[in-house]
Amino acid sequence: MSPIAKGLGLVFGFPLLFGTAYYYYAMSTGEKRMTAVCSQIQPGMDLAQLTSVADEHGLTRPSKDSGVMYLAEARTYGRFACKIAFDAGIVKSSEYNYAD
C-alpha cells in the first residue's frame, strides 16, 4: 500500500469509524436518556424552568407557551423526544415519544 493511500485511509477512515460509533451509541441509548429526562419534567413547571431543563440536556428549546410541543434530542436527529402538553405557560403533562 502506498503512503498516500495509507494517509487517506487515516484521514478519512478514523473519522468515519468514530462518527459511525457515535451515531450507533446515541441511537442505542436514546430511549433510556430521554425517559430519564422526561421524568424530570413535572406538571406545574413554567416556561423558564422547562427551557433550563432543555438547555441542560441538549434538547430543542420550547417555542410556545400553549399547546403540544416536542422537545427533541439533537444528537439523535429528533427521533427521541418528550411530548409536552402546555397551557398558559405551565406544563400540564410530559411523556416520552419515539418518532419513527
Backbone torsions as a table, in degrees:
resi	resn	phi	psi	omega
1	MET	NA	135.5	-177.5
2	SER	-76.1	157.5	178.9
3	PRO	-61.1	-32.4	178.3
4	ILE	-67.0	-42.9	179.1
5	ALA	-64.5	-40.8	177.1
6	LYS	-63.0	-42.6	178.7
7	GLY	-63.2	-43.3	177.6
8	LEU	-65.0	-37.0	177.0
9	GLY	-61.7	-41.1	178.4
10	LEU	-69.9	-43.6	-176.8
11	VAL	-65.4	-41.4	-176.5
12	PHE	-100.8	-28.9	-175.8
13	GLY	-70.4	-49.3	-178.1
14	PHE	-64.6	-46.3	177.1
15	PRO	-61.3	-37.1	177.6
16	LEU	-65.4	-42.8	178.6
17	LEU	-62.9	-48.4	-179.3
18	PHE	-69.2	-35.4	176.2
19	GLY	-64.1	-42.6	178.2
20	THR	-65.0	-42.8	178.4
21	ALA	-63.2	-41.7	178.5
22	TYR	-62.2	-43.8	-179.9
23	TYR	-61.3	-49.7	-178.4
24	TYR	-67.3	-35.5	176.4
25	TYR	-65.0	-45.1	179.7
26	ALA	-61.8	-41.2	-179.7
27	MET	-70.2	-37.3	-176.5
28	SER	-76.5	-21.7	-179.5
29	THR	-110.1	4.7	-175.9
30	GLY	-63.3	-42.0	-177.9
31	GLU	-63.2	-44.6	-179.4
32	LYS	-62.9	-43.7	179.3
33	ARG	-62.7	-46.6	-174.4
34	MET	-73.5	-33.0	175.7
35	THR	-65.1	-35.5	177.2
36	ALA	-66.9	-42.1	179.7
37	VAL	-66.9	-44.3	-179.2
38	CYS	-62.8	-31.7	178.3
39	SER	-71.5	-20.5	177.0
40	GLN	-77.9	-20.7	-179.1
41	ILE	-87.5	106.7	-174.4
42	GLN	-102.8	149.2	173.1
43	PRO	-57.8	137.8	-179.1
44	GLY	103.2	-11.6	177.4
45	MET	-68.4	145.6	177.1
46	ASP	-94.9	178.0	-175.5
47	LEU	-61.9	-39.1	179.8
48	ALA	-64.6	-42.5	178.1
49	GLN	-65.7	-40.9	179.3
50	LEU	-65.2	-40.5	177.2
51	THR	-63.4	-38.8	178.0
52	SER	-62.8	-44.3	178.1
53	VAL	-63.9	-42.4	179.4
54	ALA	-62.6	-43.6	179.1
55	ASP	-66.0	-39.0	-177.9
56	GLU	-64.9	-34.1	-174.9
57	HIS	-106.6	7.8	176.8
58	GLY	72.2	34.5	178.7
59	LEU	-97.4	163.5	173.3
60	THR	-64.5	148.0	-177.1
61	ARG	-81.4	144.8	176.0
62	PRO	-63.3	139.4	-173.3
63	SER	-116.0	-7.7	179.6
64	LYS	-145.7	166.2	-176.4
65	ASP	-111.8	10.4	174.8
66	SER	-147.1	150.4	178.4
67	GLY	99.4	-162.1	-179.4
68	VAL	-107.8	135.3	176.8
69	MET	-138.9	161.0	178.9
70	TYR	-117.3	125.9	173.7
71	LEU	-99.2	101.1	-172.7
72	ALA	-97.2	153.8	177.6
73	GLU	-85.9	124.6	-175.9
74	ALA	-68.2	-36.4	-175.1
75	ARG	-69.5	-16.7	175.9
76	THR	-110.7	19.9	175.4
77	TYR	57.3	34.5	175.2
78	GLY	81.6	5.5	-178.9
79	ARG	-67.3	-36.5	179.1
80	PHE	-109.1	130.9	-174.5
81	ALA	-153.0	168.7	170.6
82	CYS	-109.4	129.2	176.0
83	LYS	-92.1	118.2	-175.3
84	ILE	-113.0	126.5	171.5
85	ALA	-96.5	122.7	-172.7
86	PHE	-121.1	138.8	176.3
87	ASP	-143.8	119.4	178.6
88	ALA	54.8	39.1	176.6
89	GLY	81.6	8.8	-178.9
90	ILE	-123.2	135.7	177.8
91	VAL	-69.9	127.0	176.3
92	LYS	-96.8	-37.6	177.6
93	SER	-158.1	158.8	178.9
94	SER	-143.4	134.3	177.0
95	GLU	-147.0	153.4	178.3
96	TYR	-69.5	142.3	-180.0
97	ASN	-138.1	132.6	177.7
98	TYR	-114.5	121.3	-178.8
99	ALA	-100.5	116.3	176.8
100	ASP	-144.8	NA	NA
